[in-house]
């Protein structure tokens, strides 16, 4: 099913298709379980929500994009369609992005509170080092490495982005915002991040904040969403 961003992308795609073709979407139980802690306001029900069992239903596989669109536009005898993953790359998930952000993808209030507590702690520590200012701007940095690095190098023959990318991006932010900018780094490889950026006084690390037992991926997502700016790769 993929990581959090992939599952969110699938949800947005399903939401967009359902809105466009006026059909009822249903989530797999695994997708609902993956997202519901971070996003408790999901409006698409799962099979369990509807008290039905995946195995008892008649599924009609759809083989391609054109077949999918034709079937969604027509009435047929199959109540449930398995949509092709090739449609995930389409524009369906973007059409209702603003709507999703303010409803289905509204982040769990408790997680937001914990993140805000962490950012306030970062602010206090940073301001102690910068006595001439009283406010800050947060720039969240995200470095996905581990599986992504392996995929880029092994499957596509590419080269992973190194520290230089982030150094240049942070220098640009410092040029634009001066002493008010503070960076908070989130990554699935916290050791690499700390080894590379620990010497910078305006850089803090998500892994050092008190997550209060929140899933690290959920915490990092909410952290980035609550920053004023983001730098990602």
Buried (B, 14 or more C-beta within 10 A) or exposed (E): EEEBEEBBBBBBBBBBBBBBBEBEBBBBBEBBEBBBEBBBEBEBBBBBEEEBEBEEEEEEEBEEBEBBBEBBEEEEEEEEBEBBEEBBEBEBBEBBEEBBEEBBBBBBEEBBEBBEEBBEBBBEEBBEEBEEEEEBBBBBBBBBBEEBBEEBEEEEEEEBBEEEEBEEBBEEBBEEBEEBBBBBBBBBBBEBBBEBBEEEEBBBBBBBBEBEEBEBBBBBBBBBBBBEBBBEE
